[in-house]
Amino acid sequence: MTAASPSAASPSTSLDDRSGAGNRTKRFARFALIGSSVAIAVAYGSAFQEGGAPGWAPWLLALGIPTALVAVMIMGAVREKTGLKRLAIPFAFVGILLAVVFCLALALPPNESAQSRLFLGLPLRAALVVYGVGLLPTLILPIVYALTFETQTLTTEDVLKVRELGAAYAKRHDGRRSEE
Amino acid sequence: MTLLLLQTFLPRVAHPSVIAVGIAYFAVIIAISVWASRRTKTAGDFFVAGRGIGLIALTVASVSTSVSGFAFIGGPGLMYTVGLGALFIVLPASVTNVMGAWVLAKRMRLLAEARGLMTVPDAIGARYRSPAAQGLSGVAILVGIVGYMATNALAMGVVIDAIFGVGIGWGIWLGMGITLAYSAAGGILAGIYNDVFQGTLMAFASVLVFIFVLKAGGGLAGISQAILETDPKFLAPWGKLSPLAALSFFFVFAMGALGQPHGVHKYYMLRDPMQLKWYPLLKTLGLILVLLLYFGVGIGVKAFTSNGLMPPLKAPDQATPTLLLSVTPVFLAALVFSGVAAATMSAVNSFINIGAAVVTHDIPVAIGKKVRNELAWGRAATACIAVLAALIAQYSGTLVAFLGIFGWGLFASTLVPALAIGLNWQGATRAGAIASIACGLTITLSLEIAAYMKVFTFPSGVTASAISLVLSILVFFLVSHLTHGKASDRIDEDVRVIMEM
């Protein structure tokens, strides 16, 4: 329950100072997140100019948003010593999928009409967005998460190690309180 | 998001079946609350359900808390107005749950294991060893909660008035009274199990409504054809929004999901951390079921008003009630109305609990005080917050709608950098966290107030939430870079190990 304690600090060990596949991947993801955030900020900034957002602004969002989302997912999924391993392909696939769907929605001609051919009940561009963005990632990422959980996310050993650390922290903390 | 529920009053649906289902619904809520109150004995029980919730219960409760009344009333109304562009608010659900699992769930649950954390600001305090960052994030959450709570209190009043015909004022106090009773007595435990009941009800009603809409419209193809003949732009990928506006929705509701305290707070409560394995899959599937109504009613009403099956709506918020009374049996309409009340009460309960934790735990930590009896003070804070929200809802006029606007954006801009990115990057510093929280709070409030006072108008497609979110992320990286390597920013050993897992 005690969250902010000044105890038991380890030496400052930034990821930048370490080697390892996980750290390189995290650094790459961090730069991708910063770059995509800058792109998104530029897109919003451009909307303030006279005449509104220029034609390229939505394209920056169409590319920047998937990059930012996948980058932050990579930062969360990478374990320091092992890197991304089998997660690389699904992450790349979903990032590219989102970017391609958004770009196609921007690039394809706006020709929805009563004569439009329907794909799974919707005009082409709408079907791309609804099924490509709203449904397809659902069939990939949560299943990948479950299938790789023990190898990539959390093991029983991890939990036991954390419990030991927690017990040690509580012991130190309680000891210091009784000294006070 | 509940704003759209407030633009107009719902039509009265005080049919005997609707009232009977409504009364039965409230009776179940009271029974669950009495049961939960007997099991709530400590502050840990009150705020994080003693970290003893199973996977299915937590998943259903989390779905229930995520959607609020907006998914049933405001969302379909928005879709009726702007077309498919409104879907960009809910499309991120395909990635947000698994993103939250990878980015936050494991680390927050393990922090709870190691430190016994109870609140979202607790995690920020532990990560940066900073009571100031913990307190500031608590203040940001409290500011957002006041808005959300007041807006949802008014939404409850509107829905209860529509069902029972008691007037909006009485509706507010009736809904808030029931929610307060179970929140104060049973804490988050009552909230979770009421959410399980409410979430199940919402999913069941949503699927049934979707099936009825498809049947009445001749399938999705028939519905699309009816719309394309009169208003083809409705089915453009961005609907009637600009691409910038639709993509902005996607950005704010995707990235911003990592900063919603009522969602991420639930990670603490799972009984066994290994059960996280199935959490994102189950929650995503649950959300898809609940959001079928959003999509089905939004597109269905447009088709039925296009082909003459329904008269044009007087106001967008009447989309759901009008459609229900036109194409579904009364019993199903009753279920959905109870579902709307359920959704708003579920959201209110969650926010009351989080707000009480900020008042009795996070802010005292920030100023170096320790509250002796957190359970008793938690119950007292719960009552104060609920009464304050109900008073604001009843007496603040149009201000309440304004308060409801910025909740999501405020949570996103203040918590995403410091919490979601900070728990996954050891180079993040205390100064970076504090600067990003302050930046998110300041920019969101100043831009929203300026827009409300009409001294500033946003360009088309740009919102305060989007600007403040992206700027707070950049400020977080910039300040962390500038203050990198300071000894005071070292990380506790247990937290560092968890971050490296």
Contacts between the chains, C-beta under 8 A, distances in Angstrom:
chain1	res1	chain2	res2	distance
A	1	B	44	7.9
A	1	B	115	7.2
A	1	B	116	4.7
A	1	B	117	6.9
A	1	B	118	6.0
A	1	B	122	7.4
A	1	B	361	7.9
A	2	B	115	6.9
A	2	B	116	8.0
A	2	B	365	8.0
A	3	B	115	6.6
A	3	B	117	5.9
A	3	B	119	8.0
A	3	B	121	7.4
A	3	B	122	3.9
A	3	B	123	7.2
A	3	B	124	7.8
A	3	B	125	3.5
A	3	B	126	4.4
A	3	B	134	5.8
A	3	B	365	6.5
A	4	B	125	3.5
A	4	B	126	6.5
A	4	B	128	7.5
A	4	B	129	5.6
A	4	B	130	5.6
A	4	B	131	4.4
A	4	B	133	7.7
A	4	B	134	5.3
A	4	B	365	6.4
A	5	B	126	7.7
A	5	B	129	6.5
A	5	B	492	6.9
A	6	B	129	5.8
A	7	B	492	7.0
A	8	B	492	5.1
A	8	B	493	5.4
A	8	B	494	7.4
A	9	B	129	7.0
A	9	B	490	4.0
A	9	B	491	7.0
A	9	B	492	6.0
A	9	B	493	7.7
A	10	B	490	6.3
A	10	B	491	6.3
A	10	B	492	7.0
A	10	B	493	4.6
A	10	B	496	5.5
A	11	B	490	6.9
A	12	B	485	6.4
A	12	B	487	6.7
A	12	B	489	6.8
A	12	B	490	4.8
A	12	B	491	7.8
A	13	B	426	6.6
A	13	B	491	7.8
A	13	B	496	6.9
A	14	B	426	5.5
A	14	B	427	4.7
A	14	B	484	7.0
A	14	B	485	7.4
A	15	B	425	6.9
A	15	B	426	5.0
A	15	B	427	6.0
A	16	B	427	5.8
A	26	B	424	7.5
A	26	B	425	7.2
A	30	B	425	6.2
A	30	B	477	7.9
A	33	B	421	7.4
A	33	B	473	7.6
A	34	B	474	7.5
A	34	B	477	5.4
A	37	B	470	5.5
A	37	B	473	4.9
A	37	B	474	5.5
A	37	B	477	7.8
A	38	B	474	7.0
A	40	B	251	6.5
A	40	B	466	7.9
A	40	B	470	5.0
A	41	B	470	4.8
A	41	B	471	6.8
A	41	B	474	6.4
A	43	B	244	7.2
A	44	B	248	7.8
A	44	B	462	5.4
A	44	B	466	6.2
A	44	B	467	5.7
A	44	B	470	6.7
A	47	B	244	6.4
A	47	B	459	4.1
A	47	B	460	7.1
A	47	B	461	6.0
A	47	B	462	4.8
A	48	B	459	5.6
A	48	B	462	7.5
A	52	B	459	5.8
A	52	B	460	5.7
A	52	B	461	8.0
A	53	B	242	7.5
A	53	B	244	5.1
A	53	B	459	6.8
A	53	B	460	7.2
A	53	B	461	6.0
A	53	B	462	7.9
A	57	B	244	5.7
A	58	B	242	7.7
A	58	B	243	3.8
A	58	B	244	5.1
A	58	B	247	6.0
A	61	B	243	7.8
A	61	B	244	6.7
A	61	B	247	4.1
A	61	B	248	7.2
A	61	B	251	6.7
A	62	B	243	7.8
A	62	B	247	6.4
A	65	B	247	6.3
A	65	B	250	6.1
A	65	B	251	5.0
A	65	B	254	7.0
A	65	B	255	7.9
A	68	B	251	7.7
A	68	B	255	6.4
A	69	B	95	6.2
A	69	B	99	6.5
A	69	B	254	5.7
A	69	B	255	6.7
A	72	B	99	6.8
A	72	B	103	5.9
A	72	B	255	7.3
A	72	B	258	7.3
A	72	B	420	6.7
A	72	B	421	6.8
A	72	B	424	7.7
A	73	B	95	7.9
A	73	B	98	7.7
A	73	B	99	5.2
A	73	B	102	5.2
A	73	B	103	6.6
A	75	B	103	7.0
A	75	B	421	7.0
A	75	B	424	4.2
A	75	B	425	6.5
A	76	B	99	7.5
A	76	B	102	3.9
A	76	B	103	3.3
A	76	B	104	7.1
A	76	B	107	7.9
A	76	B	420	7.8
A	76	B	424	5.1
A	77	B	102	4.4
A	79	B	500	7.1
A	79	B	501	6.2
A	80	B	500	4.1
A	80	B	501	7.9
A	81	B	500	7.8
A	94	B	95	7.1
A	98	B	95	7.9
A	102	B	247	6.8
A	105	B	237	4.0
A	105	B	238	7.2
A	105	B	243	7.5
A	106	B	243	5.9
A	110	B	236	5.9
A	112	B	228	6.3
A	112	B	232	4.2
A	112	B	233	7.1
A	112	B	235	5.3
A	112	B	236	5.6
A	113	B	228	6.2
A	113	B	232	5.2
A	114	B	225	7.1
A	114	B	228	4.8
A	114	B	229	4.5
A	114	B	232	7.2
A	116	B	228	6.0
A	116	B	232	7.4
A	118	B	221	5.2
A	118	B	224	5.8
A	118	B	225	7.5
A	120	B	220	7.3
A	121	B	219	6.5
A	121	B	220	2.9
A	121	B	221	4.5
A	121	B	223	7.5
A	121	B	224	5.7
A	122	B	220	6.8
A	122	B	224	5.6
A	122	B	235	6.7
A	123	B	224	6.8
A	123	B	228	7.0
A	123	B	232	7.9
A	123	B	235	5.3
A	125	B	236	6.5
A	125	B	237	4.4
A	126	B	84	5.6
A	126	B	224	8.0
A	126	B	235	5.0
A	126	B	236	7.0
A	126	B	237	5.6
A	128	B	237	7.0
A	129	B	84	7.0
A	129	B	87	7.3
A	129	B	91	7.3
A	129	B	237	4.5
A	130	B	84	7.5
A	130	B	87	6.8
A	130	B	91	7.8
A	133	B	91	5.0
A	133	B	94	6.6
A	133	B	250	7.9
A	134	B	87	6.9
A	134	B	90	7.7
A	134	B	91	4.5
A	134	B	93	7.7
A	134	B	94	5.3
A	135	B	94	6.6
A	135	B	288	8.0
A	136	B	94	7.5
A	137	B	94	4.3
A	137	B	95	5.1
A	138	B	94	4.5
A	138	B	284	5.2
A	138	B	285	7.7
A	138	B	288	6.7
A	141	B	94	8.0
A	141	B	95	6.4
A	141	B	98	4.2
A	141	B	99	8.0
A	141	B	280	7.5
A	142	B	97	6.9
A	142	B	98	4.8
A	142	B	280	4.4
A	142	B	281	3.7
A	142	B	284	5.2
A	143	B	281	6.4
A	145	B	98	5.2
A	145	B	101	5.9
A	145	B	102	6.9
A	145	B	277	7.6
A	145	B	280	5.4
A	145	B	281	7.1
A	146	B	277	5.2
A	146	B	278	5.8
A	146	B	280	7.8
A	146	B	281	5.6
A	149	B	276	7.3
A	149	B	277	4.1
A	150	B	277	7.7
A	153	B	102	7.4
A	153	B	106	5.9
A	153	B	276	7.4
A	153	B	277	7.7
A	154	B	106	5.4
A	154	B	110	7.9
A	154	B	273	6.3
A	154	B	274	6.6
A	154	B	276	6.6
A	154	B	277	8.0
A	154	B	501	7.1
A	156	B	274	6.7
A	158	B	110	7.4
A	158	B	501	5.2
A	159	B	110	7.3
A	159	B	113	6.8
A	159	B	273	5.4
A	159	B	274	6.9
A	161	B	497	6.9
A	162	B	110	4.8
A	162	B	113	5.1
A	162	B	114	5.1
A	162	B	494	7.1
A	162	B	497	7.1
A	162	B	498	6.2
A	162	B	501	7.9
A	163	B	113	6.0
A	163	B	114	7.4
A	165	B	114	5.4
A	165	B	493	6.8
A	165	B	494	3.9
A	165	B	497	6.0
A	166	B	113	5.9
A	166	B	114	3.4
A	166	B	115	6.4
A	166	B	116	7.7
A	166	B	494	6.4
A	168	B	494	7.5
A	169	B	114	6.3
A	169	B	115	6.7
A	169	B	492	7.4
A	169	B	494	5.2
